[in-house]
Amino acid sequence: MKYYLIFFVLTALFFSCSPYQKALKSDDIGLKFHMADSLYNVGQYKRALKLMEQIVPAYRGRPQAEKLMYIYSDTFYELGDYYLSGYQFERFSNSYPQSEKAEEAAFKGAKSFYHLSPRYSLEQKDTHTALEKLQNFINKFPDSEYMAEANLLVSELTNKLEKKEFEVAKQYYRLADYNRDYNSAIKALDNFILDHPGSEFREEAFFLKFKAAYELAVRSVAFRVEERLITSRGYYNLFLRNFPESKFRPEAEEIKRDIDNRLENKQV
């Protein structure tokens, strides 16, 4: 126990007298800057941040402020604090539009908001913000080395929003099994199709629209059945024309046969 106590005391003395501890306690902002920059460059972001937080106000308006504010912003980014990195990178971009780091700061600032985007089932305010920031970056730096990645991020976020909207439309279809409101399901799916002409969910949306029309027809009062079966057959043709190789085609054809049988045999 005696030796452990000696070791503990010596270790505590070593760290209390380390250059980092001296810099933290020092009034010399130049020393703090140098130490923070050195720690940042070797990936010691938490320690660097403690020093930068002490000197950022003191460096405003000084020539070194540009470098300090960039590494300050990037430290938050590297630590995964994307709210603060997004905010600080935006401040940097506005304060130093001519900086050689302006393009990288604008991209990382926009990407910070991308990291804040939640899974599709949640509120998508941050996703919309991320798309806005990324689009601003794309417009401002059309020849950027980050353009390919920026476009991929935009595509991913757009797909997330489309998935959320599709799941909402799909929920109308699921609920129709209980509330028999197939018209609302058809309308929701049709709106999705019209609003998202390039979506990967269009195939299923077309198919579900056809199924909803079929279910509406066979559950209708007698004098409406024939008319609605004919309408649903039109939706089948539209689905098949757009997606002739669809994975939903076997089920769609089975429903289509039932429609044809009902119409031919007047089972309406």
KOLTORFI-814025 format. One record per residue (C-alpha): x, y, z; chain. Coordinates in Angstrom, 2 decimals. Example, Ala and Ser with C-alpha at 12.3 -4.5 7.8 and 13.67 -1.06 7.14 Angstrom:
residues 2
{px = 12.30, py = -4.50, pz = 7.80, chain = A};
{px = 13.67, py = -1.06, pz = 7.14, chain = A};
//
This chain:
residues 268
{px = 0.00, py = 0.00, pz = 0.00, chain = A};
{px = 2.87, py = 2.31, pz = 0.78, chain = A};
{px = 4.33, py = 1.90, pz = -2.73, chain = A};
{px = 0.93, py = 2.37, pz = -4.37, chain = A};
{px = 0.45, py = 5.61, pz = -2.45, chain = A};
{px = 3.87, py = 6.89, pz = -3.53, chain = A};
{px = 3.10, py = 6.00, pz = -7.15, chain = A};
{px = -0.26, py = 7.78, pz = -7.00, chain = A};
{px = 1.29, py = 10.93, pz = -5.52, chain = A};
{px = 4.08, py = 11.00, pz = -8.10, chain = A};
{px = 1.60, py = 10.48, pz = -10.95, chain = A};
{px = -0.59, py = 13.32, pz = -9.67, chain = A};
{px = 2.44, py = 15.59, pz = -9.40, chain = A};
{px = 3.53, py = 14.70, pz = -12.94, chain = A};
{px = 0.18, py = 15.55, pz = -14.50, chain = A};
{px = -0.28, py = 18.67, pz = -12.42, chain = A};
{px = 3.07, py = 19.91, pz = -13.70, chain = A};
{px = 2.62, py = 18.74, pz = -17.31, chain = A};
{px = 2.90, py = 21.31, pz = -20.14, chain = A};
{px = -0.83, py = 20.91, pz = -20.77, chain = A};
{px = -1.73, py = 21.73, pz = -17.17, chain = A};
{px = 0.66, py = 24.66, pz = -17.22, chain = A};
{px = -1.00, py = 25.97, pz = -20.39, chain = A};
{px = -4.47, py = 25.60, pz = -18.86, chain = A};
{px = -3.44, py = 27.63, pz = -15.82, chain = A};
{px = -1.36, py = 30.17, pz = -17.70, chain = A};
{px = -2.48, py = 33.70, pz = -18.61, chain = A};
{px = -0.42, py = 33.50, pz = -21.81, chain = A};
{px = -2.97, py = 33.19, pz = -24.65, chain = A};
{px = -0.16, py = 32.55, pz = -27.17, chain = A};
{px = 0.94, py = 29.51, pz = -25.17, chain = A};
{px = -2.65, py = 28.28, pz = -25.01, chain = A};
{px = -3.06, py = 28.76, pz = -28.77, chain = A};
{px = 0.14, py = 26.85, pz = -29.53, chain = A};
{px = -0.79, py = 24.01, pz = -27.18, chain = A};
{px = -4.37, py = 23.80, pz = -28.52, chain = A};
{px = -3.13, py = 23.71, pz = -32.12, chain = A};
{px = -0.61, py = 20.96, pz = -31.29, chain = A};
{px = -3.25, py = 18.85, pz = -29.51, chain = A};
{px = -5.74, py = 19.37, pz = -32.35, chain = A};
{px = -3.18, py = 18.19, pz = -34.91, chain = A};
{px = -2.64, py = 14.90, pz = -33.06, chain = A};
{px = -6.34, py = 14.27, pz = -32.50, chain = A};
{px = -6.49, py = 15.24, pz = -28.81, chain = A};
{px = -9.72, py = 17.14, pz = -29.41, chain = A};
{px = -11.18, py = 17.23, pz = -25.90, chain = A};
{px = -7.99, py = 18.65, pz = -24.40, chain = A};
{px = -7.59, py = 21.10, pz = -27.28, chain = A};
{px = -11.18, py = 22.27, pz = -26.84, chain = A};
{px = -10.64, py = 23.17, pz = -23.18, chain = A};
{px = -7.82, py = 25.49, pz = -24.19, chain = A};
{px = -9.65, py = 26.98, pz = -27.17, chain = A};
{px = -12.69, py = 27.79, pz = -25.06, chain = A};
{px = -10.43, py = 29.93, pz = -22.88, chain = A};
{px = -8.97, py = 32.00, pz = -25.72, chain = A};
{px = -11.59, py = 32.29, pz = -28.49, chain = A};
{px = -12.98, py = 35.61, pz = -27.15, chain = A};
{px = -9.47, py = 37.05, pz = -26.75, chain = A};
{px = -8.51, py = 36.35, pz = -30.37, chain = A};
{px = -11.48, py = 38.04, pz = -32.04, chain = A};
{px = -10.17, py = 40.56, pz = -34.56, chain = A};
{px = -6.60, py = 39.23, pz = -34.45, chain = A};
{px = -4.80, py = 37.73, pz = -37.48, chain = A};
{px = -4.71, py = 34.29, pz = -35.84, chain = A};
{px = -8.48, py = 34.28, pz = -35.32, chain = A};
{px = -9.19, py = 32.72, pz = -38.73, chain = A};
{px = -7.12, py = 29.62, pz = -38.00, chain = A};
{px = -8.37, py = 29.40, pz = -34.43, chain = A};
{px = -12.02, py = 29.62, pz = -35.44, chain = A};
{px = -11.58, py = 26.94, pz = -38.09, chain = A};
{px = -9.96, py = 24.41, pz = -35.75, chain = A};
{px = -12.46, py = 25.37, pz = -33.05, chain = A};
{px = -15.34, py = 24.54, pz = -35.42, chain = A};
{px = -13.66, py = 21.38, pz = -36.64, chain = A};
{px = -13.02, py = 20.20, pz = -33.09, chain = A};
{px = -16.75, py = 20.15, pz = -32.41, chain = A};
{px = -17.20, py = 18.24, pz = -35.67, chain = A};
{px = -14.57, py = 15.65, pz = -34.77, chain = A};
{px = -16.12, py = 15.22, pz = -31.32, chain = A};
{px = -19.54, py = 14.58, pz = -32.89, chain = A};
{px = -21.15, py = 17.70, pz = -31.45, chain = A};
{px = -22.90, py = 18.48, pz = -34.74, chain = A};
{px = -25.21, py = 21.20, pz = -33.46, chain = A};
{px = -22.22, py = 23.28, pz = -32.40, chain = A};
{px = -20.06, py = 22.38, pz = -35.39, chain = A};
{px = -22.86, py = 23.39, pz = -37.76, chain = A};
{px = -23.29, py = 26.69, pz = -35.95, chain = A};
{px = -19.55, py = 27.42, pz = -35.67, chain = A};
{px = -18.76, py = 26.48, pz = -39.28, chain = A};
{px = -21.55, py = 28.79, pz = -40.43, chain = A};
{px = -20.09, py = 31.61, pz = -38.34, chain = A};
{px = -16.65, py = 30.90, pz = -39.83, chain = A};
{px = -18.02, py = 30.94, pz = -43.39, chain = A};
{px = -19.77, py = 34.27, pz = -42.80, chain = A};
{px = -16.74, py = 35.82, pz = -41.09, chain = A};
{px = -14.08, py = 34.56, pz = -43.52, chain = A};
{px = -15.70, py = 34.13, pz = -46.96, chain = A};
{px = -12.31, py = 34.51, pz = -48.69, chain = A};
{px = -10.52, py = 31.96, pz = -46.51, chain = A};
{px = -8.78, py = 29.03, pz = -48.17, chain = A};
{px = -10.81, py = 26.92, pz = -45.74, chain = A};
{px = -14.14, py = 28.51, pz = -46.76, chain = A};
{px = -15.16, py = 25.65, pz = -49.07, chain = A};
{px = -14.26, py = 22.92, pz = -46.60, chain = A};
{px = -15.96, py = 24.80, pz = -43.76, chain = A};
{px = -19.14, py = 25.25, pz = -45.81, chain = A};
{px = -19.22, py = 21.54, pz = -46.64, chain = A};
{px = -18.55, py = 20.37, pz = -43.11, chain = A};
{px = -21.11, py = 22.82, pz = -41.79, chain = A};
{px = -23.74, py = 21.42, pz = -44.15, chain = A};
{px = -22.67, py = 17.86, pz = -43.36, chain = A};
{px = -23.08, py = 18.61, pz = -39.66, chain = A};
{px = -26.80, py = 19.09, pz = -40.30, chain = A};
{px = -26.83, py = 15.86, pz = -42.30, chain = A};
{px = -25.53, py = 14.05, pz = -39.22, chain = A};
{px = -28.39, py = 15.55, pz = -37.20, chain = A};
{px = -31.04, py = 14.13, pz = -39.52, chain = A};
{px = -33.03, py = 11.48, pz = -37.59, chain = A};
{px = -34.46, py = 8.20, pz = -38.85, chain = A};
{px = -37.31, py = 8.60, pz = -41.29, chain = A};
{px = -40.10, py = 7.85, pz = -38.82, chain = A};
{px = -39.32, py = 10.91, pz = -36.68, chain = A};
{px = -39.89, py = 14.64, pz = -37.16, chain = A};
{px = -37.82, py = 15.72, pz = -40.20, chain = A};
{px = -37.11, py = 19.39, pz = -39.44, chain = A};
{px = -33.34, py = 18.73, pz = -39.26, chain = A};
{px = -33.49, py = 16.80, pz = -42.52, chain = A};
{px = -35.06, py = 19.76, pz = -44.31, chain = A};
{px = -32.41, py = 22.05, pz = -42.79, chain = A};
{px = -29.64, py = 19.71, pz = -43.94, chain = A};
{px = -31.02, py = 19.65, pz = -47.50, chain = A};
{px = -31.18, py = 23.44, pz = -47.52, chain = A};
{px = -27.58, py = 23.76, pz = -46.29, chain = A};
{px = -26.28, py = 21.16, pz = -48.73, chain = A};
{px = -28.10, py = 22.81, pz = -51.64, chain = A};
{px = -26.62, py = 26.17, pz = -50.66, chain = A};
{px = -23.17, py = 24.57, pz = -50.67, chain = A};
{px = -23.76, py = 22.99, pz = -54.09, chain = A};
{px = -24.92, py = 26.31, pz = -55.52, chain = A};
{px = -22.00, py = 28.23, pz = -54.04, chain = A};
{px = -19.23, py = 25.74, pz = -54.90, chain = A};
{px = -20.36, py = 23.97, pz = -58.11, chain = A};
{px = -16.81, py = 22.80, pz = -58.88, chain = A};
{px = -16.01, py = 21.63, pz = -55.36, chain = A};
{px = -14.02, py = 18.49, pz = -54.70, chain = A};
{px = -16.81, py = 17.62, pz = -52.25, chain = A};
{px = -19.54, py = 17.81, pz = -54.91, chain = A};
{px = -19.89, py = 14.05, pz = -55.42, chain = A};
{px = -20.30, py = 13.44, pz = -51.69, chain = A};
{px = -22.67, py = 16.39, pz = -51.32, chain = A};
{px = -24.91, py = 14.98, pz = -54.06, chain = A};
{px = -24.91, py = 11.56, pz = -52.39, chain = A};
{px = -25.95, py = 13.14, pz = -49.09, chain = A};
{px = -28.75, py = 15.07, pz = -50.82, chain = A};
{px = -29.94, py = 11.87, pz = -52.47, chain = A};
{px = -29.93, py = 10.00, pz = -49.15, chain = A};
{px = -31.84, py = 12.74, pz = -47.33, chain = A};
{px = -34.35, py = 13.10, pz = -50.18, chain = A};
{px = -34.94, py = 9.35, pz = -50.09, chain = A};
{px = -35.54, py = 9.56, pz = -46.34, chain = A};
{px = -38.21, py = 12.23, pz = -46.80, chain = A};
{px = -39.82, py = 10.22, pz = -49.60, chain = A};
{px = -39.86, py = 7.13, pz = -47.42, chain = A};
{px = -41.59, py = 9.02, pz = -44.64, chain = A};
{px = -44.23, py = 10.36, pz = -47.02, chain = A};
{px = -44.70, py = 6.94, pz = -48.60, chain = A};
{px = -45.16, py = 5.30, pz = -45.20, chain = A};
{px = -47.82, py = 7.89, pz = -44.37, chain = A};
{px = -49.65, py = 7.08, pz = -47.64, chain = A};
{px = -49.18, py = 3.37, pz = -47.01, chain = A};
{px = -50.71, py = 3.77, pz = -43.56, chain = A};
{px = -53.93, py = 4.99, pz = -45.19, chain = A};
{px = -54.00, py = 1.72, pz = -47.11, chain = A};
{px = -53.41, py = -0.35, pz = -43.96, chain = A};
{px = -56.13, py = 1.52, pz = -42.06, chain = A};
{px = -58.60, py = 0.95, pz = -44.87, chain = A};
{px = -58.83, py = -2.70, pz = -43.82, chain = A};
{px = -60.48, py = -1.41, pz = -40.64, chain = A};
{px = -62.26, py = 1.81, pz = -41.58, chain = A};
{px = -63.09, py = 0.86, pz = -45.22, chain = A};
{px = -61.91, py = 4.29, pz = -46.36, chain = A};
{px = -60.20, py = 3.09, pz = -49.53, chain = A};
{px = -60.83, py = 6.41, pz = -51.27, chain = A};
{px = -58.48, py = 8.17, pz = -48.83, chain = A};
{px = -55.85, py = 5.48, pz = -49.45, chain = A};
{px = -56.15, py = 5.90, pz = -53.21, chain = A};
{px = -55.90, py = 9.68, pz = -52.92, chain = A};
{px = -52.86, py = 9.53, pz = -50.59, chain = A};
{px = -51.03, py = 7.07, pz = -52.85, chain = A};
{px = -51.92, py = 9.08, pz = -55.96, chain = A};
{px = -50.59, py = 12.28, pz = -54.36, chain = A};
{px = -47.35, py = 10.51, pz = -53.51, chain = A};
{px = -46.98, py = 9.29, pz = -57.10, chain = A};
{px = -47.58, py = 12.77, pz = -58.50, chain = A};
{px = -45.27, py = 14.48, pz = -56.01, chain = A};
{px = -42.34, py = 12.06, pz = -56.40, chain = A};
{px = -41.90, py = 11.10, pz = -60.07, chain = A};
{px = -38.43, py = 9.63, pz = -59.51, chain = A};
{px = -38.97, py = 7.86, pz = -56.20, chain = A};
{px = -37.93, py = 4.26, pz = -55.63, chain = A};
{px = -41.25, py = 3.77, pz = -53.80, chain = A};
{px = -43.40, py = 4.55, pz = -56.86, chain = A};
{px = -43.61, py = 0.90, pz = -57.89, chain = A};
{px = -45.21, py = -0.15, pz = -54.62, chain = A};
{px = -47.35, py = 2.99, pz = -54.56, chain = A};
{px = -48.82, py = 2.12, pz = -57.99, chain = A};
{px = -49.46, py = -1.44, pz = -56.86, chain = A};
{px = -51.14, py = -0.43, pz = -53.60, chain = A};
{px = -53.27, py = 2.11, pz = -55.42, chain = A};
{px = -54.50, py = -0.70, pz = -57.68, chain = A};
{px = -55.16, py = -2.98, pz = -54.70, chain = A};
{px = -57.01, py = -0.22, pz = -52.84, chain = A};
{px = -59.23, py = 0.38, pz = -55.89, chain = A};
{px = -59.94, py = -3.35, pz = -56.14, chain = A};
{px = -60.81, py = -3.60, pz = -52.44, chain = A};
{px = -63.05, py = -0.55, pz = -52.77, chain = A};
{px = -64.86, py = -2.16, pz = -55.71, chain = A};
{px = -65.56, py = -5.57, pz = -54.16, chain = A};
{px = -66.76, py = -3.96, pz = -50.92, chain = A};
{px = -69.05, py = -1.45, pz = -52.59, chain = A};
{px = -72.81, py = -1.48, pz = -52.75, chain = A};
{px = -74.04, py = -3.55, pz = -55.70, chain = A};
{px = -74.80, py = -0.76, pz = -58.16, chain = A};
{px = -71.25, py = 0.70, pz = -57.78, chain = A};
{px = -69.26, py = -2.53, pz = -58.07, chain = A};
{px = -69.01, py = -2.84, pz = -61.86, chain = A};
{px = -67.96, py = 0.75, pz = -62.37, chain = A};
{px = -65.29, py = 0.46, pz = -59.70, chain = A};
{px = -63.99, py = -2.87, pz = -60.98, chain = A};
{px = -63.47, py = -1.24, pz = -64.37, chain = A};
{px = -61.64, py = 1.64, pz = -62.67, chain = A};
{px = -59.41, py = -0.76, pz = -60.76, chain = A};
{px = -58.60, py = -2.62, pz = -63.98, chain = A};
{px = -57.45, py = 0.70, pz = -65.42, chain = A};
{px = -55.13, py = 1.10, pz = -62.44, chain = A};
{px = -53.76, py = -2.38, pz = -63.12, chain = A};
{px = -52.96, py = -1.41, pz = -66.72, chain = A};
{px = -51.27, py = 1.78, pz = -65.51, chain = A};
{px = -49.21, py = -0.19, pz = -62.98, chain = A};
{px = -48.18, py = -2.77, pz = -65.59, chain = A};
{px = -47.27, py = -0.12, pz = -68.15, chain = A};
{px = -44.94, py = 1.59, pz = -65.71, chain = A};
{px = -43.50, py = -1.55, pz = -64.08, chain = A};
{px = -43.76, py = -4.54, pz = -66.43, chain = A};
{px = -41.06, py = -6.45, pz = -64.49, chain = A};
{px = -42.41, py = -5.62, pz = -61.04, chain = A};
{px = -41.98, py = -8.00, pz = -58.16, chain = A};
{px = -45.65, py = -7.32, pz = -57.39, chain = A};
{px = -46.79, py = -8.49, pz = -60.83, chain = A};
{px = -47.79, py = -12.08, pz = -59.84, chain = A};
{px = -50.12, py = -10.80, pz = -57.12, chain = A};
{px = -51.41, py = -8.05, pz = -59.40, chain = A};
{px = -52.23, py = -10.58, pz = -62.13, chain = A};
{px = -54.10, py = -12.78, pz = -59.65, chain = A};
{px = -56.25, py = -9.81, pz = -58.64, chain = A};
{px = -56.73, py = -8.89, pz = -62.31, chain = A};
{px = -58.06, py = -12.39, pz = -63.06, chain = A};
{px = -60.60, py = -12.02, pz = -60.29, chain = A};
{px = -61.66, py = -8.65, pz = -61.69, chain = A};
{px = -62.09, py = -10.16, pz = -65.17, chain = A};
{px = -64.07, py = -13.10, pz = -63.81, chain = A};
{px = -66.41, py = -10.84, pz = -61.84, chain = A};
{px = -67.01, py = -8.60, pz = -64.86, chain = A};
{px = -67.46, py = -11.45, pz = -67.33, chain = A};
{px = -69.80, py = -13.41, pz = -65.07, chain = A};
{px = -71.52, py = -10.30, pz = -63.77, chain = A};
{px = -70.52, py = -11.22, pz = -60.25, chain = A};
{px = -70.95, py = -7.63, pz = -59.28, chain = A};
//
